């Protein structure tokens, strides 16, 4: 079966080839260059604060770049088809065909532009969460000087525990929530009230972060009991970076991500041997980041 390509499509095909070849050439050359090298690291790395969010941000950034590149590419391709079909072949303009091509360009551009806008909004929400987790995580790292082991982005069953502290005063599961502030009356809109059941922000109320923090602590408690064979209480903590937290009731700590010294001020409940055993189990689960500088194909 012979497939004949109309001559007026050849410029369009040439345009596509010229767009694709440089990209694949660069990737092929880079892969050849690193083929005989490997990373000196022979173990996985610990997860950083916001590791999961950072991965999602990278994926969204790739999608955004792809859709942005499609907007001019589709328009140029459509224009190329029009030019080659109606000029190179000597045909006359067909108003209906021109209208169809025009609607295709406008419709495709509108769809891609809407898609990019939604992805940008989604990525910005993830960036807020990521930056807040990094801020809280960096502050929690200071507790190492008090004998704590600090872990971030612990992968659990279908969710991630943002931070885990294991030290003399116990085990803490910290959930971080990033919430933006309104610019209107900014100095007055910086307080959040916690009454033990809900969080009262300026203009809205939330209960899910409290429930989430407690649920994750319960899950971690059951998991540690299973893997260590001992019963150890896990205390839930909620961090809301950048806000002034006013607590009127409730026994769960809710703080603004700063001044984490209170974790080390409680009663000593874990021995060094217990801390080591618990930390060993958590370390194994959190050490999942593979070196990627010289990643080889399997």
NUZAVEX-846704 format. One line per 8 residues: number of its first residue (from 0); their letters; for each residue x, y, z of C-alpha. Coordinates in Angstrom, 1 decimal. Layout:
BEGIN
NUM	a	X/Y/Z | ...
***
This chain:
BEGIN
0	xxxxxxxx	0.0/0.0/0.0 | 1.5/3.3/-1.2 | 0.8/6.4/0.9 | 1.2/9.6/-1.1 | 1.8/12.8/0.7 | 0.6/15.9/-1.1 | 3.4/18.2/-2.0 | 1.9/21.2/-0.3
8	xxxxxxxx	2.3/19.3/3.1 | 6.0/19.0/2.7 | 6.9/22.4/4.1 | 4.8/21.6/7.2 | 6.5/18.3/7.7 | 9.9/20.0/7.2 | 8.9/22.5/9.9 | 8.0/19.8/12.3
16	xxxxxxxx	11.3/17.9/11.7 | 13.3/21.1/12.2 | 11.6/21.6/15.5 | 12.1/18.0/16.8 | 15.6/17.2/15.6 | 17.6/19.8/17.7 | 15.8/18.7/20.9 | 16.5/15.0/20.4
24	xxxxxxxx	20.1/15.7/19.3 | 20.8/17.6/22.5 | 19.2/14.9/24.7 | 21.1/12.1/22.8 | 24.5/13.9/23.1 | 24.0/14.5/26.8 | 23.0/10.9/27.4 | 26.1/9.8/25.6
32	xxxxxxxx	28.3/12.1/27.6 | 27.2/10.8/31.0 | 26.9/7.1/30.0 | 30.2/6.1/31.5 | 29.8/7.9/34.8 | 27.9/7.3/37.9 | 27.1/9.1/41.2 | 29.6/8.5/44.0
40	xxxxxxxx	26.7/8.1/46.5 | 25.8/4.5/47.2 | 22.7/5.2/49.3 | 19.4/7.1/49.0 | 19.0/10.5/50.6 | 16.5/11.5/53.3 | 13.4/13.4/52.2 | 13.5/17.2/52.5
48	xxxxxxxx	10.7/19.4/53.8 | 8.0/19.5/51.1 | 9.6/16.8/49.0 | 6.2/15.6/47.7 | 5.0/19.1/46.9 | 8.3/19.9/45.2 | 7.8/16.9/42.9 | 4.3/18.0/42.0
56	xxxxxxxx	5.6/21.6/41.3 | 8.2/20.2/38.9 | 5.6/18.1/37.1 | 3.3/21.1/36.8 | 6.1/23.3/35.5 | 6.8/20.8/32.8 | 3.1/20.7/31.9 | 3.0/24.5/31.8
64	xxxxxxxx	6.0/24.8/29.5 | 4.6/22.1/27.2 | 1.2/23.8/26.9 | 2.8/27.2/26.4 | 4.9/25.9/23.6 | 1.9/24.3/22.0 | 0.1/27.7/21.7 | 2.4/29.2/19.1
72	xxxxxxxx	3.3/25.9/17.6 | -0.3/25.0/16.7 | -0.9/28.5/15.3 | 2.3/28.3/13.1 | 1.4/24.8/11.9 | -2.1/25.9/11.0 | -0.8/28.9/9.2 | 1.8/26.8/7.4
80	xxxxxxxx	-0.9/24.5/6.1 | -3.0/27.4/4.8 | 0.0/29.0/3.0 | 1.2/25.7/1.5 | -2.2/24.6/0.5 | -3.5/27.8/-1.1 | -0.3/29.3/-2.4 | 2.1/26.5/-3.3
88	xxxxxxxx	-0.7/24.5/-4.9 | -2.1/27.5/-6.8 | -5.6/27.1/-5.4 | -7.9/30.0/-4.6 | -9.0/30.9/-1.1 | -12.0/29.1/0.2 | -13.8/31.3/2.8 | -15.3/28.3/4.6
96	xxxxxxxx	-11.9/26.6/4.9 | -10.3/29.8/6.1 | -13.0/30.2/8.7 | -12.5/26.7/9.9 | -8.8/27.2/10.2 | -9.3/30.5/12.1 | -11.8/28.9/14.5 | -9.3/26.0/15.1
104	xxxxxxxx	-6.6/28.5/15.9 | -8.8/30.6/18.2 | -10.4/27.6/19.8 | -7.2/25.7/20.4 | -5.5/28.9/21.7 | -8.4/29.5/24.1 | -8.3/26.0/25.4 | -4.5/25.9/25.9
112	xxxxxxxx	-4.5/29.4/27.5 | -7.3/28.3/30.0 | -5.3/25.1/30.8 | -2.1/27.1/31.4 | -4.0/29.6/33.7 | -5.5/26.8/35.8 | -2.1/25.1/36.1 | -0.4/28.3/37.1
120	xxxxxxxx	-3.0/28.8/39.9 | -2.5/25.2/41.0 | 1.3/25.5/41.0 | 1.1/28.7/43.1 | -1.0/27.0/45.7 | 1.5/24.2/45.8 | 4.4/26.7/46.1 | 2.7/28.3/49.1
128	xxxxxxxx	2.4/24.9/50.8 | 6.0/24.0/49.9 | 7.5/27.3/51.1 | 5.6/26.9/54.4 | 6.8/23.4/54.9 | 10.4/24.4/54.2 | 10.1/27.3/56.7 | 8.7/25.0/59.4
136	xxxxxxxx	11.1/22.2/58.6 | 14.2/24.5/58.8 | 13.1/25.8/62.2 | 12.4/22.2/63.5 | 16.0/21.2/62.4 | 17.2/23.4/65.3 | 15.8/20.8/67.7 | 18.6/18.5/66.8
144	xxxxxxxx	20.7/20.4/69.3 | 18.2/19.2/72.0 | 18.7/15.6/71.1 | 15.9/15.2/68.6 | 15.8/13.3/65.3 | 13.9/15.3/62.7 | 12.3/13.8/59.6 | 10.3/15.4/56.8
152	xxxxxxxx	7.6/14.4/54.3 | 7.2/10.9/55.8 | 5.3/8.8/53.2 | 2.4/7.0/54.8 | -0.7/5.1/53.4 | -2.0/7.5/50.8 | -0.7/10.7/52.6 | 2.4/12.3/53.9
160	xxxxxxxx	3.2/13.5/57.4 | 5.0/16.8/57.0 | 7.4/16.5/59.9 | 8.2/14.0/62.6 | 10.2/14.8/65.8 | 11.6/12.0/67.9 | 13.4/13.0/71.1 | 13.5/12.8/74.9
168	xxxxxxxx	10.1/14.4/75.4 | 8.3/12.1/73.0 | 7.2/11.7/69.4 | 5.5/14.5/67.5 | 3.7/14.5/64.2 | 3.6/18.0/62.8 | 1.1/19.0/60.1 | 1.9/22.3/58.3
176	xxxxxxxx	-0.8/24.4/56.6 | 0.1/27.3/54.3 | -2.7/30.0/54.3 | -2.3/33.3/52.4 | -3.3/36.6/53.9 | -5.6/39.2/52.4 | -3.8/42.5/51.4 | -6.8/44.5/52.5
184	xxxxxxxx	-6.3/45.7/56.1 | -3.3/43.5/56.2 | -2.2/44.5/59.7 | -5.6/43.5/61.1 | -5.9/40.2/59.2 | -3.1/38.3/60.8 | -4.8/36.4/63.7 | -6.2/32.9/63.7
192	xxxxxxxx	-8.2/31.6/66.7 | -8.1/28.0/67.8 | -10.8/26.9/70.2 | -10.0/23.2/70.2 | -12.5/22.3/67.4 | -12.0/24.8/64.6 | -9.6/27.5/63.2 | -11.2/30.9/62.9
200	xxxxxxxx	-9.4/32.9/60.2 | -10.4/36.4/59.1 | -13.4/35.6/56.9 | -13.4/31.8/57.0 | -13.3/28.8/59.3 | -11.6/25.5/59.0 | -11.8/22.2/60.9 | -10.1/19.8/58.4
208	xxxxxxxx	-6.4/20.7/59.4 | -7.2/19.8/63.0 | -8.7/16.5/62.1 | -5.9/15.7/59.7 | -3.2/16.4/62.3 | -4.9/14.1/64.8 | -5.6/11.4/62.3 | -2.0/11.3/61.1
216	xxxxxxxx	-0.7/11.1/64.7 | -3.0/8.1/65.3 | -1.8/6.4/62.2 | 1.9/7.0/63.1 | 1.3/5.7/66.6 | -0.2/2.4/65.2 | 2.6/2.0/62.7 | 5.4/2.6/65.2
224	xxxxxxxx	3.7/0.1/67.6 | 3.7/-2.5/64.8 | 7.3/-2.0/63.6 | 9.0/-1.5/67.0 | 6.8/-3.8/69.1 | 6.4/-1.1/71.8 | 3.6/1.4/72.7 | 4.7/5.0/72.4
232	xxxxxxxx	2.3/8.0/72.3 | 2.5/10.2/69.2 | 1.4/13.8/69.8 | -0.3/15.8/67.0 | 0.9/19.3/66.3 | -0.4/21.9/63.8 | 1.8/24.6/62.3 | 0.3/27.7/60.5
240	xxxxxxxx	3.4/29.7/59.4 | 3.2/33.5/59.4 | 0.0/33.8/61.5 | -0.5/34.9/65.1 | -2.3/31.9/66.7 | -4.6/32.6/69.6 | -5.6/29.4/71.4 | -8.7/29.7/73.6
248	xxxxxxxx	-9.2/25.9/74.2 | -8.0/22.5/73.1 | -5.0/20.4/74.1 | -3.3/20.0/70.7 | -0.5/22.5/70.1 | -1.1/25.0/67.3 | 1.7/27.4/66.6 | 3.1/29.7/63.8
256	xxxxxxxx	6.1/27.6/62.9 | 8.6/29.6/64.9 | 10.0/29.2/68.4 | 9.9/25.4/68.4 | 11.8/25.2/71.8 | 8.5/24.1/73.5 | 9.1/20.6/72.0 | 12.1/20.1/74.3
264	xxxxxxxx	10.5/21.5/77.5 | 8.3/18.6/78.3 | 8.8/15.6/80.6 | 11.4/13.1/79.5 | 9.5/10.0/78.4 | 12.0/8.3/75.9 | 15.3/6.8/76.7 | 18.3/7.0/74.2
272	xxxxxxxx	17.7/3.4/73.2 | 14.0/4.0/72.5 | 14.8/7.1/70.5 | 17.4/5.2/68.4 | 15.0/2.3/67.7 | 12.1/4.5/66.7 | 14.3/6.8/64.6 | 15.8/3.7/62.8
280	xxxxxxxx	12.4/2.7/61.6 | 11.4/6.2/60.4 | 14.8/6.7/58.7 | 14.3/3.6/56.6 | 11.0/4.9/55.2 | 12.1/8.5/54.7 | 15.4/7.6/52.9 | 13.8/7.2/49.5
288	xxxxxxxx	15.4/10.0/47.4 | 17.7/8.5/44.8 | 20.7/10.4/43.5 | 19.8/11.8/40.0 | 22.9/13.5/38.8 | 24.0/10.4/36.8 | 20.7/8.5/36.7 | 21.0/5.5/34.5
296	xx	18.2/3.8/32.6 | 17.2/0.4/34.0
***
